[in-house]
Amino acid sequence: MTGETLEPTRGKLERTLSQGIQALYRSQLGHPTSQALCNLFDNKLIIVVENGLTQPEKLLAQNGQEDLALQVRTQLESVLELPLKELIQNVLGVGVTDLLRDATLETGRTGTIAILDSAPQVRDSNYNKSKTQPKAVES
């Protein structure tokens, strides 16, 4: 294994993306999210952000201005599109073909499906397990 570089595991990529998305919300929106969950499935990435709505969006929604709150969300997502695509590309090493997004005012969750150019290269998380471990005996 000299000089050989191992691909990251799927879990490592998902954690790195989650942390990057939370940092993006903090730096670009000044808004701390409670959690960003990322799940990678072949050439698709699912992102769910808990507490993703900013305080102004929540205030508008709570005061009967749901349409305006959704317009604000749409504009914020538009501004975040390029940095989000760049983050995904930098972490996964593949381009983003499309971003499909939505938000729910009632729960404060935002969701994104990123369609990737191709499936990123990942290492099987079982790679480091010894191949000489005894197998379980079936009875």
Secondary structure as GFF3:
##gff-version 3
##sequence-region A 1 139
A	DSSP	alpha_helix	10	24	.	.	.	ID=ss1
A	DSSP	pi_helix	25	29	.	.	.	ID=ss2
A	DSSP	beta_strand	35	41	.	.	.	ID=ss3
A	DSSP	beta_strand	44	50	.	.	.	ID=ss4
A	DSSP	alpha_helix	55	62	.	.	.	ID=ss5
A	DSSP	alpha_helix	66	92	.	.	.	ID=ss6
A	DSSP	beta_strand	96	104	.	.	.	ID=ss7
A	DSSP	beta_strand	109	116	.	.	.	ID=ss8
###
